[in-house]
Amino acid sequence: MEKAYNPDIVSVVDEDGVEHIFEELDRIETDDARYVALLPVYDDDEEILDDDGELIILRVSEEDGETYLEPIEDDEEFDRIGAAFEERLADLFEIDEE
């Protein structure tokens, strides 16, 4: 029996109140924090063609029972987590080393 593809879709509302839709590709949990790797999901074909295909990597935080996604401000932390996601996702995607 063929396994159906059921992506994990995440809706994120930014600080301006604009909703963005992403597919969650992977999660990493360390002793210090949790992280997610996301790809934007588009309804419009033109937006799909214009997308650069870059992973969006965010830290997961919780406050008062609410879950928030926030950018990783520390360059060293971002590089370390980004490399971990690249290694884990290399079999699924062509990762372009820049």
TATA-V295175 format. One record per run of one state. SS is the DSSP state (2 for helix, 1 for strand, 0 for the rest). FROM is the first residue (numbers start at 1). TO is the last residue. If there is no record, write none. Layout:
<<SS | FROM | TO> <SS | FROM | TO>>
This chain:
<<0 | 1 | 7> <1 | 8 | 13> <0 | 14 | 18> <1 | 19 | 29> <0 | 30 | 33> <1 | 34 | 40> <0 | 41 | 44> <2 | 45 | 50> <0 | 51 | 55> <1 | 56 | 63> <0 | 64 | 65> <1 | 66 | 71> <0 | 72 | 74> <2 | 75 | 89> <0 | 90 | 98>>
